[in-house]
Amino acid sequence: MTQTPLLSLTGLTKAYPGVVANDHVSLRIAPGEVHALLGENGAGKSTLVKIIYGLVKPDAGQMEMSGAPFAPAEPRAARAAGVGMVFQHFSLFDALSVAENIALGMEHAPKMSELSAQIRSVSDAYGLPLSPDRIVGDLSAGERQRVEIIRCLLQEPQLLIMDEPTSVLTPQEVEILFETLRKLSAEGTAILYISHKLEEIRALCDSATVLRLGKVVGECTPSETSAREMAEMMVGSTLRTPKRGEGKTGDVILSLNGLSAQSPSAFGMPLRDISVDVRAGEVLGIGGVAGNGQDELLAALSGELRTAVGMIEVKGISISTYGPTARRAMGILTAPEERLGHAAVPDMTLTENAMLTGAVREGLAQGGMLNWRAAKDFAERIILKFDVRTPGPGNAARSLSGGNLQKFVIGREVMQRPELLVVNQPTWGVDAAAAAAIRQALMDLAAGGAAVVVISQDLDELMEICDRFAALNEGRLSAPQAAAGLSVEEIGLMLGGAHGMEVAHV
């Protein structure tokens, strides 16, 4: 007798102006199954899970949970039916404790003492070490994710949806998460897993459904399918591997001389005595676990965080007193990690967002007048060159999927021909094909003579594109090393805080 699926979707369709996000999508998930949902950015994954979680109402189609009709009008109804979801972007208050944050997300929270006991019990049972009394602002990204997971587990879900759960985790934290998910699976909890990290999909998931342009285009068993094969199912074509150009390094473009600065955030990380040179034609990769000064370093280089005179020099000129606009005029461009709200204004159109950073170098503003026709043309060129999936430049930034907005943000800066480009998490949440295109664009920029600084938690990415590698740890930067030939052990030493010294090659 065939087992009744826990969740059954039949012909789900959802259209927005100019785009069909889900086009007659059908899939089945069995109890205890770890099911991957794969697809390019904009393929319809986020819309589909929002329908399941009650955030979006489908235009057509049906859903069933354990054979009974399922049509949640809101997330509360989905949770009551046994669906939990851990979002890619955490919804936590830094100034509150773990227990207080979890209480805010519960329909009927018990007394704080009882809730703290429940948190400790679930934490111990599923290998998610976490104290209910800790302030969230003091937690690492991995610990913050545990708060979200424990909040879900306290509701005893039958189906747990996870959206890009490992994008900000260390390899050790990923392994802890996987052990937790395997234990949940063994107990009968189904897991719907969204990730662009295909080797993780191969290691964890029992089955996969592949979406392309809103439609189901295939299914596979990840353990029996290579990462490249899955990526090519997602894009519908052969995947291109980024290739390094033949450019040579030139003069020093960026010099950091004992860069130190306090974080503007009460929960941030101060920068401590960072010294490094970056040359024209070079890609310097900076790795590190989230929260070790990455945001502060980018803010110091962009001009959002002011520093003492002489700490930052570009082509021998001290720019410490220059604001962001003056730095952009010099060709110093940046792309921060937080794309929605920092890199782009959510409710502004892509044309307006193109104007925000392109006004100076693209000549979009002259004599106090904004040239919107030129801004629209600039936005259209970004959309075309970086394959941004959107109906057009008049669409709001928030209407794009995370990966497509990331392509727009990176493209906007690359196409302004920077002399120095600093990017933080350039391919976070981006599918394999788009990630390859972004990495190629960064390497092409360096080959053309620009200095490029890539801050990333993806070590594979850094080893693929950077010439030299350094690590941030508690606001300090290790001595840069040639990336070619660096071993995992050497990188681990640097990430762990081998500051101010050469790491011996073994």
Secondary structure, DSSP 8 states (H G I E B T S, - for coil): -----SEEEEEEEEEETTEEEEEEEEEEE-TT-EEEEEE-TTSSHHHHHHHHTTSS--SEEEEEETTEE---SSHHHHHHTTEEEE-SS----TTSBHHHHHHHT-SS---HHHHHHHHHHHHHHTT----TTSBGGGS-HHHHHHHHHHHHHTT--SEEEEESTTTT--HHHHHHHHHHHHHHHHTT-EEEEE-S-HHHHHHH-SEEEEEETTEEEEEE-GGGS-HHHHHHHHHTS-------------SEEEEEEEEEE--SSTTS--EEEEEEEEETT-EEEEE--TTSSHHHHHHHHHTSS---TTSEEETTEE-TT--HHHHHHHTEEEE-S-TBTTTB-TTSBHHHHHHHHHTTTTT-EETTEE-HHHHHHHHHHHHHHTT--SS-TTSBGGGS-HHHHHHHHHHHHHTT--SEEEEESTTTT--HHHHHHHHHHHHHHHHTT-EEEEE-S-HHHHHHH-SEEEEEETTEE---EESTT--HHHHHHHHTT-TTS-----
